[in-house]
Amino acid sequence: MPSQSQQTETARKLIWRALSELIGEAVPAEEISETILIRDGKYRGRSYRTGDYMAMWLFESGLVMFYDRRGELLRTCELCTPAAATRRAA
C-alpha cells in the first residue's frame, strides 16, 4: 500500500495534469498553491489553487474535485487512498 507521501505526490501530479487540461495550457507547478485541510484536529485532505481554478482532495474518500471561480464543479476524479482501499476490501 502506498505511503501517504507517495499518495500526496500522485495527487499533485493528477491535479497538475487536470488543471492544465482545464486551463488549456501547462500550468507551472510553482503557480499552484497547496493548503492542508484539517478538521476536528484530523488531516482531511488538501486544496490546490491556480488562477480561477481550485481542486480539493478529500483524503478519506479518495476524491479530487475541480471547481471554477464561481464554485461550479467541473470534474471529479477518484484517487485511491489507504482508507478508501480498506473500505472497498471490507
mmCIF file as gemmi writes it, N, C-alpha and C atoms, coordinates in Angstrom:
data_model
loop_
_atom_site.group_PDB
_atom_site.id
_atom_site.type_symbol
_atom_site.label_atom_id
_atom_site.label_alt_id
_atom_site.label_comp_id
_atom_site.label_asym_id
_atom_site.label_entity_id
_atom_site.label_seq_id
_atom_site.pdbx_PDB_ins_code
_atom_site.Cartn_x
_atom_site.Cartn_y
_atom_site.Cartn_z
_atom_site.occupancy
_atom_site.B_iso_or_equiv
_atom_site.pdbx_formal_charge
_atom_site.auth_seq_id
_atom_site.auth_asym_id
_atom_site.pdbx_PDB_model_num
ATOM 1 N N . MET Axp A 1 ? 0.854 -1.176 0 1 0 ? 1 A 1
ATOM 2 C CA . MET Axp A 1 ? 0 0 0 1 0 ? 1 A 1
ATOM 3 C C . MET Axp A 1 ? 0.902 1.242 0 1 0 ? 1 A 1
ATOM 4 N N . PRO Axp A 2 ? 0.64 2.222 -0.851 1 0 ? 2 A 1
ATOM 5 C CA . PRO Axp A 2 ? 1.487 3.419 -0.933 1 0 ? 2 A 1
ATOM 6 C C . PRO Axp A 2 ? 1.47 4.219 0.371 1 0 ? 2 A 1
ATOM 7 N N . SER Axp A 3 ? 2.602 4.845 0.672 1 0 ? 3 A 1
ATOM 8 C CA . SER Axp A 3 ? 2.676 5.708 1.849 1 0 ? 3 A 1
ATOM 9 C C . SER Axp A 3 ? 1.892 6.99 1.586 1 0 ? 3 A 1
ATOM 10 N N . GLN Axp A 4 ? 1.634 7.743 2.645 1 0 ? 4 A 1
ATOM 11 C CA . GLN Axp A 4 ? 0.901 8.997 2.481 1 0 ? 4 A 1
ATOM 12 C C . GLN Axp A 4 ? 1.68 9.974 1.609 1 0 ? 4 A 1
ATOM 13 N N . SER Axp A 5 ? 3.009 9.998 1.73 1 0 ? 5 A 1
ATOM 14 C CA . SER Axp A 5 ? 3.789 10.915 0.891 1 0 ? 5 A 1
ATOM 15 C C . SER Axp A 5 ? 3.722 10.503 -0.577 1 0 ? 5 A 1
ATOM 16 N N . GLN Axp A 6 ? 3.674 9.19 -0.864 1 0 ? 6 A 1
ATOM 17 C CA . GLN Axp A 6 ? 3.514 8.732 -2.245 1 0 ? 6 A 1
ATOM 18 C C . GLN Axp A 6 ? 2.134 9.108 -2.776 1 0 ? 6 A 1
ATOM 19 N N . GLN Axp A 7 ? 1.104 8.952 -1.935 1 0 ? 7 A 1
ATOM 20 C CA . GLN Axp A 7 ? -0.254 9.335 -2.329 1 0 ? 7 A 1
ATOM 21 C C . GLN Axp A 7 ? -0.334 10.828 -2.624 1 0 ? 7 A 1
ATOM 22 N N . THR Axp A 8 ? 0.321 11.629 -1.79 1 0 ? 8 A 1
ATOM 23 C CA . THR Axp A 8 ? 0.307 13.081 -1.981 1 0 ? 8 A 1
ATOM 24 C C . THR Axp A 8 ? 0.984 13.442 -3.3 1 0 ? 8 A 1
ATOM 25 N N . GLU Axp A 9 ? 2.09 12.814 -3.607 1 0 ? 9 A 1
ATOM 26 C CA . GLU Axp A 9 ? 2.78 13.104 -4.865 1 0 ? 9 A 1
ATOM 27 C C . GLU Axp A 9 ? 1.931 12.664 -6.06 1 0 ? 9 A 1
ATOM 28 N N . THR Axp A 10 ? 1.27 11.522 -5.955 1 0 ? 10 A 1
ATOM 29 C CA . THR Axp A 10 ? 0.371 11.061 -7.017 1 0 ? 10 A 1
ATOM 30 C C . THR Axp A 10 ? -0.762 12.058 -7.208 1 0 ? 10 A 1
ATOM 31 N N . ALA Axp A 11 ? -1.333 12.544 -6.095 1 0 ? 11 A 1
ATOM 32 C CA . ALA Axp A 11 ? -2.42 13.53 -6.172 1 0 ? 11 A 1
ATOM 33 C C . ALA Axp A 11 ? -1.929 14.815 -6.833 1 0 ? 11 A 1
ATOM 34 N N . ARG Axp A 12 ? -0.762 15.279 -6.462 1 0 ? 12 A 1
ATOM 35 C CA . ARG Axp A 12 ? -0.217 16.51 -7.058 1 0 ? 12 A 1
ATOM 36 C C . ARG Axp A 12 ? -0.092 16.374 -8.567 1 0 ? 12 A 1
ATOM 37 N N . LYS Axp A 13 ? 0.421 15.241 -9.035 1 0 ? 13 A 1
ATOM 38 C CA . LYS Axp A 13 ? 0.593 15.031 -10.473 1 0 ? 13 A 1
ATOM 39 C C . LYS Axp A 13 ? -0.754 14.988 -11.187 1 0 ? 13 A 1
ATOM 40 N N . LEU Axp A 14 ? -1.724 14.27 -10.627 1 0 ? 14 A 1
ATOM 41 C CA . LEU Axp A 14 ? -3.061 14.207 -11.212 1 0 ? 14 A 1
ATOM 42 C C . LEU Axp A 14 ? -3.685 15.592 -11.271 1 0 ? 14 A 1
ATOM 43 N N . ILE Axp A 15 ? -3.576 16.334 -10.189 1 0 ? 15 A 1
ATOM 44 C CA . ILE Axp A 15 ? -4.164 17.673 -10.113 1 0 ? 15 A 1
ATOM 45 C C . ILE Axp A 15 ? -3.476 18.619 -11.094 1 0 ? 15 A 1
ATOM 46 N N . TRP Axp A 16 ? -2.162 18.56 -11.191 1 0 ? 16 A 1
ATOM 47 C CA . TRP Axp A 16 ? -1.437 19.412 -12.145 1 0 ? 16 A 1
ATOM 48 C C . TRP Axp A 16 ? -1.908 19.125 -13.569 1 0 ? 16 A 1
ATOM 49 N N . ARG Axp A 17 ? -2.01 17.833 -13.943 1 0 ? 17 A 1
ATOM 50 C CA . ARG Axp A 17 ? -2.455 17.474 -15.294 1 0 ? 17 A 1
ATOM 51 C C . ARG Axp A 17 ? -3.883 17.945 -15.55 1 0 ? 17 A 1
ATOM 52 N N . ALA Axp A 18 ? -4.775 17.715 -14.599 1 0 ? 18 A 1
ATOM 53 C CA . ALA Axp A 18 ? -6.172 18.099 -14.779 1 0 ? 18 A 1
ATOM 54 C C . ALA Axp A 18 ? -6.341 19.617 -14.852 1 0 ? 18 A 1
ATOM 55 N N . LEU Axp A 19 ? -5.649 20.361 -13.995 1 0 ? 19 A 1
ATOM 56 C CA . LEU Axp A 19 ? -5.74 21.823 -14.05 1 0 ? 19 A 1
ATOM 57 C C . LEU Axp A 19 ? -5.188 22.344 -15.372 1 0 ? 19 A 1
ATOM 58 N N . SER Axp A 20 ? -4.107 21.75 -15.839 1 0 ? 20 A 1
ATOM 59 C CA . SER Axp A 20 ? -3.535 22.153 -17.129 1 0 ? 20 A 1
ATOM 60 C C . SER Axp A 20 ? -4.528 21.892 -18.262 1 0 ? 20 A 1
ATOM 61 N N . GLU Axp A 21 ? -5.227 20.756 -18.211 1 0 ? 21 A 1
ATOM 62 C CA . GLU Axp A 21 ? -6.254 20.448 -19.218 1 0 ? 21 A 1
ATOM 63 C C . GLU Axp A 21 ? -7.397 21.453 -19.163 1 0 ? 21 A 1
ATOM 64 N N . LEU Axp A 22 ? -7.873 21.751 -17.957 1 0 ? 22 A 1
ATOM 65 C CA . LEU Axp A 22 ? -8.988 22.689 -17.803 1 0 ? 22 A 1
ATOM 66 C C . LEU Axp A 22 ? -8.628 24.084 -18.303 1 0 ? 22 A 1
ATOM 67 N N . ILE Axp A 23 ? -7.403 24.509 -18.035 1 0 ? 23 A 1
ATOM 68 C CA . ILE Axp A 23 ? -6.953 25.849 -18.434 1 0 ? 23 A 1
ATOM 69 C C . ILE Axp A 23 ? -6.575 25.878 -19.913 1 0 ? 23 A 1
ATOM 70 N N . GLY Axp A 24 ? -6.132 24.741 -20.446 1 0 ? 24 A 1
ATOM 71 C CA . GLY Axp A 24 ? -5.78 24.675 -21.854 1 0 ? 24 A 1
ATOM 72 C C . GLY Axp A 24 ? -4.307 24.879 -22.13 1 0 ? 24 A 1
ATOM 73 N N . GLU Axp A 25 ? -3.508 24.928 -21.082 1 0 ? 25 A 1
ATOM 74 C CA . GLU Axp A 25 ? -2.052 25.028 -21.231 1 0 ? 25 A 1
ATOM 75 C C . GLU Axp A 25 ? -1.402 24.541 -19.947 1 0 ? 25 A 1
ATOM 76 N N . ALA Axp A 26 ? -0.139 24.142 -20.049 1 0 ? 26 A 1
ATOM 77 C CA . ALA Axp A 26 ? 0.578 23.634 -18.877 1 0 ? 26 A 1
ATOM 78 C C . ALA Axp A 26 ? 0.725 24.73 -17.828 1 0 ? 26 A 1
ATOM 79 N N . VAL Axp A 27 ? 0.34 24.401 -16.625 1 0 ? 27 A 1
ATOM 80 C CA . VAL Axp A 27 ? 0.459 25.333 -15.501 1 0 ? 27 A 1
ATOM 81 C C . VAL Axp A 27 ? 1.787 25.055 -14.808 1 0 ? 27 A 1
ATOM 82 N N . PRO Axp A 28 ? 2.645 26.063 -14.64 1 0 ? 28 A 1
ATOM 83 C CA . PRO Axp A 28 ? 3.879 25.83 -13.884 1 0 ? 28 A 1
ATOM 84 C C . PRO Axp A 28 ? 3.541 25.38 -12.459 1 0 ? 28 A 1
ATOM 85 N N . ALA Axp A 29 ? 4.182 24.309 -12.006 1 0 ? 29 A 1
ATOM 86 C CA . ALA Axp A 29 ? 3.883 23.752 -10.677 1 0 ? 29 A 1
ATOM 87 C C . ALA Axp A 29 ? 3.977 24.8 -9.574 1 0 ? 29 A 1
ATOM 88 N N . GLU Axp A 30 ? 4.925 25.74 -9.708 1 0 ? 30 A 1
ATOM 89 C CA . GLU Axp A 30 ? 5.082 26.757 -8.662 1 0 ? 30 A 1
ATOM 90 C C . GLU Axp A 30 ? 3.927 27.756 -8.618 1 0 ? 30 A 1
ATOM 91 N N . GLU Axp A 31 ? 3.057 27.732 -9.619 1 0 ? 31 A 1
ATOM 92 C CA . GLU Axp A 31 ? 1.889 28.621 -9.635 1 0 ? 31 A 1
ATOM 93 C C . GLU Axp A 31 ? 0.655 27.977 -9.011 1 0 ? 31 A 1
ATOM 94 N N . ILE Axp A 32 ? 0.803 26.763 -8.505 1 0 ? 32 A 1
ATOM 95 C CA . ILE Axp A 32 ? -0.305 26.082 -7.835 1 0 ? 32 A 1
ATOM 96 C C . ILE Axp A 32 ? -0.043 26.133 -6.336 1 0 ? 32 A 1
ATOM 97 N N . SER Axp A 33 ? -0.926 26.821 -5.606 1 0 ? 33 A 1
ATOM 98 C CA . SER Axp A 33 ? -0.771 26.876 -4.146 1 0 ? 33 A 1
ATOM 99 C C . SER Axp A 33 ? -1.454 25.655 -3.534 1 0 ? 33 A 1
ATOM 100 N N . GLU Axp A 34 ? -0.899 25.182 -2.445 1 0 ? 34 A 1
ATOM 101 C CA . GLU Axp A 34 ? -1.394 23.972 -1.789 1 0 ? 34 A 1
ATOM 102 C C . GLU Axp A 34 ? -1.65 24.267 -0.322 1 0 ? 34 A 1
ATOM 103 N N . THR Axp A 35 ? -2.806 23.85 0.169 1 0 ? 35 A 1
ATOM 104 C CA . THR Axp A 35 ? -3.186 24.064 1.557 1 0 ? 35 A 1
ATOM 105 C C . THR Axp A 35 ? -3.627 22.741 2.167 1 0 ? 35 A 1
ATOM 106 N N . ILE Axp A 36 ? -3.148 22.442 3.35 1 0 ? 36 A 1
ATOM 107 C CA . ILE Axp A 36 ? -3.561 21.234 4.06 1 0 ? 36 A 1
ATOM 108 C C . ILE Axp A 36 ? -4.902 21.508 4.735 1 0 ? 36 A 1
ATOM 109 N N . LEU Axp A 37 ? -5.825 20.559 4.611 1 0 ? 37 A 1
ATOM 110 C CA . LEU Axp A 37 ? -7.148 20.689 5.214 1 0 ? 37 A 1
ATOM 111 C C . LEU Axp A 37 ? -7.208 19.865 6.493 1 0 ? 37 A 1
ATOM 112 N N . ILE Axp A 38 ? -7.495 20.544 7.617 1 0 ? 38 A 1
ATOM 113 C CA . ILE Axp A 38 ? -7.613 19.885 8.912 1 0 ? 38 A 1
ATOM 114 C C . ILE Axp A 38 ? -8.968 20.252 9.49 1 0 ? 38 A 1
ATOM 115 N N . ARG Axp A 39 ? -9.683 19.245 9.971 1 0 ? 39 A 1
ATOM 116 C CA . ARG Axp A 39 ? -10.989 19.478 10.593 1 0 ? 39 A 1
ATOM 117 C C . ARG Axp A 39 ? -11.059 18.614 11.843 1 0 ? 39 A 1
ATOM 118 N N . ASP Axp A 40 ? -11.513 19.19 12.927 1 0 ? 40 A 1
ATOM 119 C CA . ASP Axp A 40 ? -11.59 18.499 14.209 1 0 ? 40 A 1
ATOM 120 C C . ASP Axp A 40 ? -10.237 17.891 14.598 1 0 ? 40 A 1
ATOM 121 N N . GLY Axp A 41 ? -9.158 18.597 14.252 1 0 ? 41 A 1
ATOM 122 C CA . GLY Axp A 41 ? -7.824 18.161 14.619 1 0 ? 41 A 1
ATOM 123 C C . GLY Axp A 41 ? -7.273 17.01 13.791 1 0 ? 41 A 1
ATOM 124 N N . LYS Axp A 42 ? -7.977 16.613 12.739 1 0 ? 42 A 1
ATOM 125 C CA . LYS Axp A 42 ? -7.537 15.496 11.911 1 0 ? 42 A 1
ATOM 126 C C . LYS Axp A 42 ? -7.259 15.946 10.485 1 0 ? 42 A 1
ATOM 127 N N . TYR Axp A 43 ? -6.273 15.309 9.878 1 0 ? 43 A 1
ATOM 128 C CA . TYR Axp A 43 ? -5.929 15.576 8.486 1 0 ? 43 A 1
ATOM 129 C C . TYR Axp A 43 ? -7.071 15.062 7.605 1 0 ? 43 A 1
ATOM 130 N N . ARG Axp A 44 ? -7.628 15.954 6.755 1 0 ? 44 A 1
ATOM 131 C CA . ARG Axp A 44 ? -8.765 15.587 5.9 1 0 ? 44 A 1
ATOM 132 C C . ARG Axp A 44 ? -8.434 15.608 4.419 1 0 ? 44 A 1
ATOM 133 N N . GLY Axp A 45 ? -7.371 16.326 4.026 1 0 ? 45 A 1
ATOM 134 C CA . GLY Axp A 45 ? -7.021 16.391 2.615 1 0 ? 45 A 1
ATOM 135 C C . GLY Axp A 45 ? -6.222 17.634 2.311 1 0 ? 45 A 1
ATOM 136 N N . ARG Axp A 46 ? -6.317 18.069 1.049 1 0 ? 46 A 1
ATOM 137 C CA . ARG Axp A 46 ? -5.577 19.253 0.595 1 0 ? 46 A 1
ATOM 138 C C . ARG Axp A 46 ? -6.399 19.989 -0.441 1 0 ? 46 A 1
ATOM 139 N N . SER Axp A 47 ? -6.164 21.295 -0.525 1 0 ? 47 A 1
ATOM 140 C CA . SER Axp A 47 ? -6.773 22.073 -1.6 1 0 ? 47 A 1
ATOM 141 C C . SER Axp A 47 ? -5.652 22.715 -2.41 1 0 ? 47 A 1
ATOM 142 N N . TYR Axp A 48 ? -5.935 22.911 -3.684 1 0 ? 48 A 1
ATOM 143 C CA . TYR Axp A 48 ? -4.95 23.442 -4.634 1 0 ? 48 A 1
ATOM 144 C C . TYR Axp A 48 ? -5.617 24.552 -5.421 1 0 ? 48 A 1
ATOM 145 N N . ARG Axp A 49 ? -4.917 25.658 -5.651 1 0 ? 49 A 1
ATOM 146 C CA . ARG Axp A 49 ? -5.468 26.794 -6.406 1 0 ? 49 A 1
ATOM 147 C C . ARG Axp A 49 ? -4.464 27.314 -7.415 1 0 ? 49 A 1
ATOM 148 N N . THR Axp A 50 ? -5.012 27.716 -8.56 1 0 ? 50 A 1
ATOM 149 C CA . THR Axp A 50 ? -4.24 28.447 -9.551 1 0 ? 50 A 1
ATOM 150 C C . THR Axp A 50 ? -5.219 29.272 -10.365 1 0 ? 50 A 1
ATOM 151 N N . GLY Axp A 51 ? -4.952 30.54 -10.49 1 0 ? 51 A 1
ATOM 152 C CA . GLY Axp A 51 ? -5.846 31.411 -11.257 1 0 ? 51 A 1
ATOM 153 C C . GLY Axp A 51 ? -7.281 31.298 -10.777 1 0 ? 51 A 1
ATOM 154 N N . ASP Axp A 52 ? -8.19 31.001 -11.71 1 0 ? 52 A 1
ATOM 155 C CA . ASP Axp A 52 ? -9.616 30.892 -11.395 1 0 ? 52 A 1
ATOM 156 C C . ASP Axp A 52 ? -10.059 29.472 -11.06 1 0 ? 52 A 1
ATOM 157 N N . TYR Axp A 53 ? -9.13 28.571 -10.861 1 0 ? 53 A 1
ATOM 158 C CA . TYR Axp A 53 ? -9.474 27.165 -10.643 1 0 ? 53 A 1
ATOM 159 C C . TYR Axp A 53 ? -9.009 26.681 -9.287 1 0 ? 53 A 1
ATOM 160 N N . MET Axp A 54 ? -9.774 25.714 -8.736 1 0 ? 54 A 1
ATOM 161 C CA . MET Axp A 54 ? -9.452 25.136 -7.448 1 0 ? 54 A 1
ATOM 162 C C . MET Axp A 54 ? -9.724 23.646 -7.502 1 0 ? 54 A 1
ATOM 163 N N . ALA Axp A 55 ? -8.869 22.88 -6.839 1 0 ? 55 A 1
ATOM 164 C CA . ALA Axp A 55 ? -9.079 21.441 -6.699 1 0 ? 55 A 1
ATOM 165 C C . ALA Axp A 55 ? -9.053 21.111 -5.213 1 0 ? 55 A 1
ATOM 166 N N . MET Axp A 56 ? -9.873 20.153 -4.829 1 0 ? 56 A 1
ATOM 167 C CA . MET Axp A 56 ? -9.906 19.733 -3.441 1 0 ? 56 A 1
ATOM 168 C C . MET Axp A 56 ? -9.794 18.208 -3.397 1 0 ? 56 A 1
ATOM 169 N N . TRP Axp A 57 ? -8.792 17.722 -2.658 1 0 ? 57 A 1
ATOM 170 C CA . TRP Axp A 57 ? -8.59 16.289 -2.485 1 0 ? 57 A 1
ATOM 171 C C . TRP Axp A 57 ? -9.043 15.932 -1.082 1 0 ? 57 A 1
ATOM 172 N N . LEU Axp A 58 ? -10.091 15.135 -0.983 1 0 ? 58 A 1
ATOM 173 C CA . LEU Axp A 58 ? -10.596 14.668 0.303 1 0 ? 58 A 1
ATOM 174 C C . LEU Axp A 58 ? -9.982 13.297 0.557 1 0 ? 58 A 1
ATOM 175 N N . PHE Axp A 59 ? -9.054 13.224 1.504 1 0 ? 59 A 1
ATOM 176 C CA . PHE Axp A 59 ? -8.217 12.056 1.705 1 0 ? 59 A 1
ATOM 177 C C . PHE Axp A 59 ? -9.024 10.79 1.984 1 0 ? 59 A 1
ATOM 178 N N . GLU Axp A 60 ? -9.972 10.845 2.91 1 0 ? 60 A 1
ATOM 179 C CA . GLU Axp A 60 ? -10.698 9.639 3.297 1 0 ? 60 A 1
ATOM 180 C C . GLU Axp A 60 ? -11.522 9.047 2.167 1 0 ? 60 A 1
ATOM 181 N N . SER Axp A 61 ? -12.136 9.878 1.355 1 0 ? 61 A 1
ATOM 182 C CA . SER Axp A 61 ? -12.965 9.361 0.26 1 0 ? 61 A 1
ATOM 183 C C . SER Axp A 61 ? -12.141 9.067 -0.986 1 0 ? 61 A 1
ATOM 184 N N . GLY Axp A 62 ? -10.954 9.667 -1.082 1 0 ? 62 A 1
ATOM 185 C CA . GLY Axp A 62 ? -10.119 9.476 -2.258 1 0 ? 62 A 1
ATOM 186 C C . GLY Axp A 62 ? -10.575 10.279 -3.458 1 0 ? 62 A 1
ATOM 187 N N . LEU Axp A 63 ? -11.475 11.24 -3.259 1 0 ? 63 A 1
ATOM 188 C CA . LEU Axp A 63 ? -11.989 12.049 -4.362 1 0 ? 63 A 1
ATOM 189 C C . LEU Axp A 63 ? -11.201 13.343 -4.532 1 0 ? 63 A 1
ATOM 190 N N . VAL Axp A 64 ? -11.001 13.714 -5.788 1 0 ? 64 A 1
ATOM 191 C CA . VAL Axp A 64 ? -10.436 15.015 -6.124 1 0 ? 64 A 1
ATOM 192 C C . VAL Axp A 64 ? -11.491 15.727 -6.957 1 0 ? 64 A 1
ATOM 193 N N . MET Axp A 65 ? -11.922 16.888 -6.489 1 0 ? 65 A 1
ATOM 194 C CA . MET Axp A 65 ? -12.962 17.658 -7.177 1 0 ? 65 A 1
ATOM 195 C C . MET Axp A 65 ? -12.371 18.965 -7.683 1 0 ? 65 A 1
ATOM 196 N N . PHE Axp A 66 ? -12.746 19.349 -8.896 1 0 ? 66 A 1
ATOM 197 C CA . PHE Axp A 66 ? -12.218 20.547 -9.542 1 0 ? 66 A 1
ATOM 198 C C . PHE Axp A 66 ? -13.349 21.545 -9.73 1 0 ? 66 A 1
ATOM 199 N N . TYR Axp A 67 ? -13.076 22.81 -9.382 1 0 ? 67 A 1
ATOM 200 C CA . TYR Axp A 67 ? -14.081 23.868 -9.429 1 0 ? 67 A 1
ATOM 201 C C . TYR Axp A 67 ? -13.56 25.073 -10.213 1 0 ? 67 A 1
ATOM 202 N N . ASP Axp A 68 ? -14.506 25.818 -10.788 1 0 ? 68 A 1
ATOM 203 C CA . ASP Axp A 68 ? -14.132 27.08 -11.44 1 0 ? 68 A 1
ATOM 204 C C . ASP Axp A 68 ? -14.267 28.221 -10.443 1 0 ? 68 A 1
ATOM 205 N N . ARG Axp A 69 ? -14.042 29.447 -10.895 1 0 ? 69 A 1
ATOM 206 C CA . ARG Axp A 69 ? -14.048 30.608 -9.989 1 0 ? 69 A 1
ATOM 207 C C . ARG Axp A 69 ? -15.402 30.871 -9.367 1 0 ? 69 A 1
ATOM 208 N N . ARG Axp A 70 ? -16.475 30.389 -9.986 1 0 ? 70 A 1
ATOM 209 C CA . ARG Axp A 70 ? -17.826 30.553 -9.436 1 0 ? 70 A 1
ATOM 210 C C . ARG Axp A 70 ? -18.196 29.439 -8.455 1 0 ? 70 A 1
ATOM 211 N N . GLY Axp A 71 ? -17.287 28.488 -8.294 1 0 ? 71 A 1
ATOM 212 C CA . GLY Axp A 71 ? -17.55 27.377 -7.383 1 0 ? 71 A 1
ATOM 213 C C . GLY Axp A 71 ? -18.315 26.234 -8.023 1 0 ? 71 A 1
ATOM 214 N N . GLU Axp A 72 ? -18.427 26.262 -9.352 1 0 ? 72 A 1
ATOM 215 C CA . GLU Axp A 72 ? -19.135 25.181 -10.052 1 0 ? 72 A 1
ATOM 216 C C . GLU Axp A 72 ? -18.213 23.982 -10.23 1 0 ? 72 A 1
ATOM 217 N N . LEU Axp A 73 ? -18.735 22.816 -9.918 1 0 ? 73 A 1
ATOM 218 C CA . LEU Axp A 73 ? -17.975 21.582 -10.057 1 0 ? 73 A 1
ATOM 219 C C . LEU Axp A 73 ? -17.757 21.283 -11.534 1 0 ? 73 A 1
ATOM 220 N N . LEU Axp A 74 ? -16.5 21.113 -11.925 1 0 ? 74 A 1
ATOM 221 C CA . LEU Axp A 74 ? -16.152 20.855 -13.321 1 0 ? 74 A 1
ATOM 222 C C . LEU Axp A 74 ? -15.826 19.392 -13.58 1 0 ? 74 A 1
ATOM 223 N N . ARG Axp A 75 ? -15.227 18.74 -12.59 1 0 ? 75 A 1
ATOM 224 C CA . ARG Axp A 75 ? -14.74 17.377 -12.802 1 0 ? 75 A 1
ATOM 225 C C . ARG Axp A 75 ? -14.506 16.737 -11.442 1 0 ? 75 A 1
ATOM 226 N N . THR Axp A 76 ? -14.685 15.424 -11.384 1 0 ? 76 A 1
ATOM 227 C CA . THR Axp A 76 ? -14.353 14.658 -10.19 1 0 ? 76 A 1
ATOM 228 C C . THR Axp A 76 ? -13.513 13.468 -10.612 1 0 ? 76 A 1
ATOM 229 N N . CYS Axp A 77 ? -12.443 13.218 -9.887 1 0 ? 77 A 1
ATOM 230 C CA . CYS Axp A 77 ? -11.57 12.073 -10.151 1 0 ? 77 A 1
ATOM 231 C C . CYS Axp A 77 ? -11.441 11.276 -8.864 1 0 ? 77 A 1
ATOM 232 N N . GLU Axp A 78 ? -11.251 9.974 -9.001 1 0 ? 78 A 1
ATOM 233 C CA . GLU Axp A 78 ? -11.028 9.142 -7.826 1 0 ? 78 A 1
ATOM 234 C C . GLU Axp A 78 ? -9.548 8.823 -7.718 1 0 ? 78 A 1
ATOM 235 N N . LEU Axp A 79 ? -9.015 9.06 -6.55 1 0 ? 79 A 1
ATOM 236 C CA . LEU Axp A 79 ? -7.619 8.761 -6.249 1 0 ? 79 A 1
ATOM 237 C C . LEU Axp A 79 ? -7.646 7.823 -5.063 1 0 ? 79 A 1
ATOM 238 N N . CYS Axp A 80 ? -7.32 6.573 -5.268 1 0 ? 80 A 1
ATOM 239 C CA . CYS Axp A 80 ? -7.435 5.573 -4.203 1 0 ? 80 A 1
ATOM 240 C C . CYS Axp A 80 ? -6.459 5.896 -3.079 1 0 ? 80 A 1
ATOM 241 N N . THR Axp A 81 ? -6.98 5.939 -1.867 1 0 ? 81 A 1
ATOM 242 C CA . THR Axp A 81 ? -6.174 6.183 -0.674 1 0 ? 81 A 1
ATOM 243 C C . THR Axp A 81 ? -6.196 4.931 0.194 1 0 ? 81 A 1
ATOM 244 N N . PRO Axp A 82 ? -5.303 4.804 1.167 1 0 ? 82 A 1
ATOM 245 C CA . PRO Axp A 82 ? -5.355 3.631 2.043 1 0 ? 82 A 1
ATOM 246 C C . PRO Axp A 82 ? -6.71 3.464 2.719 1 0 ? 82 A 1
ATOM 247 N N . ALA Axp A 83 ? -7.344 4.567 3.15 1 0 ? 83 A 1
ATOM 248 C CA . ALA Axp A 83 ? -8.659 4.484 3.798 1 0 ? 83 A 1
ATOM 249 C C . ALA Axp A 83 ? -9.718 3.99 2.808 1 0 ? 83 A 1
ATOM 250 N N . ALA Axp A 84 ? -9.695 4.498 1.589 1 0 ? 84 A 1
ATOM 251 C CA . ALA Axp A 84 ? -10.671 4.092 0.588 1 0 ? 84 A 1
ATOM 252 C C . ALA Axp A 84 ? -10.443 2.633 0.18 1 0 ? 84 A 1
ATOM 253 N N . ALA Axp A 85 ? -9.197 2.22 0.056 1 0 ? 85 A 1
ATOM 254 C CA . ALA Axp A 85 ? -8.89 0.845 -0.3 1 0 ? 85 A 1
ATOM 255 C C . ALA Axp A 85 ? -9.376 -0.119 0.777 1 0 ? 85 A 1
ATOM 256 N N . THR Axp A 86 ? -9.23 0.26 2.047 1 0 ? 86 A 1
ATOM 257 C CA . THR Axp A 86 ? -9.69 -0.581 3.148 1 0 ? 86 A 1
ATOM 258 C C . THR Axp A 86 ? -11.201 -0.73 3.101 1 0 ? 86 A 1
ATOM 259 N N . ARG Axp A 87 ? -11.927 0.369 2.848 1 0 ? 87 A 1
ATOM 260 C CA . ARG Axp A 87 ? -13.391 0.31 2.755 1 0 ? 87 A 1
ATOM 261 C C . ARG Axp A 87 ? -13.832 -0.601 1.614 1 0 ? 87 A 1
ATOM 262 N N . ARG Axp A 88 ? -13.152 -0.522 0.462 1 0 ? 88 A 1
ATOM 263 C CA . ARG Axp A 88 ? -13.516 -1.353 -0.68 1 0 ? 88 A 1
ATOM 264 C C . ARG Axp A 88 ? -13.295 -2.834 -0.404 1 0 ? 88 A 1
ATOM 265 N N . ALA Axp A 89 ? -12.246 -3.131 0.367 1 0 ? 89 A 1
ATOM 266 C CA . ALA Axp A 89 ? -11.918 -4.522 0.646 1 0 ? 89 A 1
ATOM 267 C C . ALA Axp A 89 ? -12.881 -5.136 1.66 1 0 ? 89 A 1
ATOM 268 N N . ALA Axp A 90 ? -13.529 -4.316 2.449 1 0 ? 90 A 1
ATOM 269 C CA . ALA Axp A 90 ? -14.432 -4.834 3.503 1 0 ? 90 A 1
ATOM 270 C C . ALA Axp A 90 ? -15.718 -5.373 2.926 1 0 ? 90 A 1
